[in-house]
Each structure stands twice: as C-alpha cells, then as structure tokens.
Amino acid sequence: MTSADLDVLLPFEDVMFGTEAWSRQSYEEELADTELRDYVVAESDEGTLLGSGGLMTIAGTSQILTVGVLPPARRRGVGRVLVRALVDTARRRGAAEVLLEVRIDNDAARRLYESEGFTVLGLRRGYYENGRVDAVTMRLGLPDGH
C-alpha cells in the first residue's frame, strides 16, 4: 500500500468500518512505520483497488490490524487473498503467531479467519463502537516462525 492508494480507499472507509474508520493521517502514520508495520492491497487485473490489510509485528508476534474489502469487491475472495498475504508477511518477519480481533457480529469475517486456521482465544468486551460491540480474539500459530 502506498499513500496514493488512500485516495481510492478512504471514500469507502466509513462504509467498511463505521465508527472504527481510520483517517488519512492515521493511515499515513501507519505507512510511515516500516520497521514494525506492513500494509498490502489487493487489486484487480486492471489495477483497480479491491481491498487492503495491515499487520504489525513485534517480538515474534504479528497482529492483523485491519482487513477491508471495498463493497463492490465483496464475496469474490479478496478478503482471503489479503489474509493470506498478511500471514505470509508474518512468516517472512519470523513471527511464531498471528493475532487479531474481529467484531463478534461479523460472521463472514469470523468464518473466513476460522477457515484459514485461526482459533478463538477469547472475548474483549466492549472493544468496538465505544463499548457497544464485543470483539472475538483469534490466533494462528505459525510453526515455521523463528
């Protein structure tokens, strides 16, 4: 992901994430931290942005920070491509595990993560929407991590 991708991504940010939407400044700060963070985009064969994802890796643990698929591109496997790219990045960074939080009411995302091998760790009460929506915490072990 580059700053130029934000021009396409940001108009969809509110639709994808509602009260959890990030600002341009937040994305710019994330993109600037190349020591700990990696951001990827999925594009069509024609180069159209379909979605994006972000990962932070510290001391052998990677955390998926965001995965978003633009509404016109949903239900086409884009989310799976992004998750796999982030897991591959975690492996390259030597992570032994990948963690994430997902809204308890986001059944599609939870099914995707489970199908990719993530297991439920627990629940974070009131994690989203100013305390109104719980998050499910999930983990994927990476046996090849160093």
Stockholm file with secondary structure:
# STOCKHOLM 1.0

chainA/1-146         MTSADLDVLLPFEDVMFGTEAWSRQSYEEELADTELRDYVVAESDEGTLLGSGGLMTIAGTSQILTVGVLPPARRRGVGRVLVRALVDTARRRGAAEVLLEVRIDNDAARRLYESEGFTVLGLRRGYYENGRVDAVTMRLGLPDGH
#=GR chainA/1-146 SS CCGGGHHHHHHHHHHHHGGGCCCHHHHHHHHHCTTTEEEEEEECTTCCEEEEEEEEEETTEEEEEEEEECGGGTTSSHHHHHHHHHHHHHHHTTCSEEEEEEETTCHHHHHHHHHTTCEEEEEEEEEEGGGTEEEEEEEEECTTCC
#=GC SS_cons         CCGGGHHHHHHHHHHHHGGGCCCHHHHHHHHHCTTTEEEEEEECTTCCEEEEEEEEEETTEEEEEEEEECGGGTTSSHHHHHHHHHHHHHHHTTCSEEEEEEETTCHHHHHHHHHTTCEEEEEEEEEEGGGTEEEEEEEEECTTCC
//
